[in-house]
């Protein structure tokens, strides 16, 4: 499988969330050999979408001359797009959202009804693509935190999507927390193995992965003590 990873964290390789993503990819590699390319989005020159719709009228050519041209080519060559990012304002970081906005050239102005909603008709064939979101946040639990980002992701990629969310993710960058983070990363590796083999992750395993690693009150107290 050809996997294109978008690391949306401005911390790049030091990202809390990338600990989770690397474990997931390791699990996939253990199941079968994968071809993986990582893009640190913060390093790319990606202009903001102007909303001029030029790309949707002229076969996908954008008025901007930046790194998105090459990125769009890589997207169409891939089998899986993996979006790894920390929760910013209950959504994705701005530079990753800019990248998402600039995928507009993949669509045309024409619309079609799919189920109960309308979608733009594609200008390219990317039906083979699968989409995976891995998102971490610094809150003690997942309640009323990830919902906006998850809803947006599922609307953007209405088919073939999978979501992994993990609270307390700053612990992955704390060596002293290895006693609890290491077992969690093993669960993430198992999720990667399952996904590589079947394209799915067991619901019970997903629930385990998304649960707090330590009691919420303990985590909040540790964070507040170091503020």
C-alpha positions in Angstrom: 0.0 0.0 0.0 1.2 3.5 -0.9 0.7 5.7 2.2 1.0 9.5 2.2 1.2 10.9 5.7 0.4 14.6 6.4 2.0 15.6 9.7 0.0 18.7 10.6 1.9 19.5 13.8 4.2 22.5 13.6 6.5 20.5 16.0 7.2 18.1 13.1 9.0 15.0 14.4 8.6 16.2 18.0 4.8 16.1 17.7 3.0 14.4 20.5 0.5 12.9 18.0 3.3 11.6 15.7 4.2 9.1 18.5 0.8 7.6 17.9 1.1 7.7 14.1 4.5 6.1 14.1 3.2 3.3 16.3 0.3 2.8 13.9 2.5 2.7 10.9 4.9 0.3 12.6 1.9 -2.1 13.1 1.0 -1.8 9.5 4.5 -2.6 8.5 4.5 -5.6 10.7 1.5 -7.0 8.9 2.8 -6.3 5.4 5.3 -4.1 3.7 4.1 -0.5 3.1 5.4 2.3 1.0 5.3 5.4 3.3 6.0 9.0 2.5 5.8 11.7 5.2 5.1 15.4 4.6 5.6 17.9 7.3 3.0 20.4 6.2 4.5 23.3 8.1 7.6 23.1 5.8 5.5 23.4 2.6 4.7 26.6 0.7 0.9 26.4 0.5 -1.0 29.6 -0.2 -4.5 30.1 1.1 -7.4 29.2 -1.3 -8.9 32.4 -2.8 -12.2 30.8 -3.5 -12.0 32.0 -7.2 -13.0 28.5 -8.4 -10.7 28.8 -11.4 -9.5 25.3 -10.8 -13.0 23.9 -10.9 -13.6 25.4 -14.4 -10.3 24.7 -16.1 -9.6 21.1 -15.4 -7.9 21.4 -12.0 -5.3 24.1 -12.6 -4.9 26.5 -9.6 -3.9 30.1 -9.9 -1.3 29.6 -7.2 2.2 28.3 -8.2 3.3 26.6 -5.0 3.9 23.1 -3.5 0.3 22.0 -3.8 0.7 21.0 -7.4 3.2 18.3 -6.4 1.1 17.4 -3.4 -2.0 16.9 -5.5 -0.1 14.5 -7.8 1.1 12.5 -4.8 -2.4 12.3 -3.4 -3.7 10.8 -6.7 -0.8 8.3 -6.7 -1.6 7.1 -3.1 -3.8 4.4 -1.7 -4.1 5.9 1.8 -4.0 9.5 3.1 -3.1 9.6 6.8 -3.7 12.9 8.5 -1.8 13.2 11.8 -2.4 16.3 13.8 -2.9 17.8 17.2 -6.3 19.4 18.1 -6.1 23.1 17.6 -9.3 25.1 18.4 -11.3 21.9 18.3 -10.1 21.4 14.7 -6.9 20.9 12.7 -4.0 23.4 12.6 -4.3 26.2 10.1 -1.6 25.1 7.7 -3.2 21.6 7.4 -6.6 23.2 6.9 -5.0 25.3 4.1 -3.8 22.1 2.4 -7.3 20.6 2.7 -8.8 23.7 1.2 -6.4 23.6 -1.7 -7.6 20.1 -2.7 -10.4 21.9 -4.5 -8.8 21.2 -7.9 -9.8 17.6 -7.5 -13.5 18.6 -7.7 -15.6 20.3 -10.4 -18.4 22.8 -10.1 -20.9 20.1 -11.0 -22.8 18.6 -8.1 -24.5 15.3 -7.5 -26.7 13.9 -4.8 -25.2 11.2 -2.7 -27.6 9.9 -0.1 -29.2 12.9 1.6 -26.5 15.5 0.6 -24.9 17.0 -2.4 -21.2 16.6 -3.3 -19.0 18.0 -6.1 -18.3 15.7 -8.9 -14.6 14.7 -9.0 -12.3 15.9 -11.8 -10.0 12.9 -11.2 -10.5 9.3 -10.2 -9.6 8.8 -6.5 -12.2 6.2 -5.6 -9.4 3.9 -4.5 -8.3 6.3 -1.8 -8.8 5.5 1.9 -8.6 8.2 4.6 -7.2 7.9 8.2 -7.3 10.6 10.9 -5.0 10.3 13.9 -5.5 13.2 16.4 -4.3 13.8 19.9 -5.2 16.4 22.4 -3.9 17.7 25.8 -7.2 17.4 27.6 -7.8 14.7 30.3 -10.5 12.9 28.3 -12.2 12.8 24.8 -15.6 14.2 25.9 -16.7 17.3 24.0 -13.2 17.8 22.5 -12.7 15.8 19.3 -16.3 15.9 17.9 -15.9 19.0 15.6 -12.7 17.7 14.0 -14.1 14.2 13.6 -17.4 15.5 12.1 -15.4 17.7 9.6 -13.2 14.8 8.6 -16.1 12.5 8.0 -17.9 15.1 5.9 -14.7 15.8 3.8 -14.1 12.1 3.3 -17.5 10.5 3.4 -16.3 7.1 2.3 -13.5 4.8 3.4 -12.6 6.9 6.5 -11.2 5.7 9.8 -10.6 7.9 12.9 -8.3 7.4 15.9 -8.4 10.0 18.8 -6.3 10.0 22.0 -6.5 12.4 24.9 -3.6 13.1 27.2 -1.3 13.0 24.2 1.5 15.2 25.7 2.4 12.2 27.8 3.9 10.5 24.8 6.7 13.1 24.9 7.4 12.5 28.6 9.9 9.7 29.1 8.7 9.4 32.8 5.3 8.4 31.5 6.5 5.3 29.6 4.8 3.0 32.1 1.4 4.0 30.8 2.3 5.3 27.3 4.2 2.2 26.1 1.2 -0.2 26.6 -1.0 2.3 24.8 1.3 2.5 21.8 1.2 -1.3 21.7 -2.5 -1.1 21.3 -2.0 1.4 18.5 0.4 -1.0 16.8 -2.3 -3.7 17.0 -4.7 -1.3 15.4 -2.2 -0.7 12.6 -1.9 -4.5 12.1 -5.6 -4.9 11.9 -6.0 -2.0 9.5 -3.3 -3.3 7.2 -5.0 -6.8 7.1 -8.6 -5.8 6.9 -9.0 -2.1 6.4 -10.8 -1.9 9.7 -10.0 -1.5 13.4 -12.0 -3.5 16.0 -14.5 -1.2 17.8 -13.4 -2.4 21.3 -9.8 -1.8 20.5 -10.6 1.7 19.2 -12.4 2.4 22.5 -9.4 1.2 24.5 -7.0 3.4 22.5 -9.2 6.5 23.0 -9.6 6.1 26.8 -7.6 8.2 29.3 -4.2 6.6 30.2 -4.3 7.8 33.8 -7.2 9.1 35.9 -8.5 12.4 34.5 -8.1 14.2 37.9 -4.5 13.0 38.2 -3.7 14.2 34.7 -5.3 17.6 35.3 -3.4 18.0 38.5 -0.1 17.2 36.9 -0.7 19.7 34.1 -1.9 22.4 36.4 1.1 21.9 38.7 3.4 22.6 35.8 1.5 25.6 34.3 
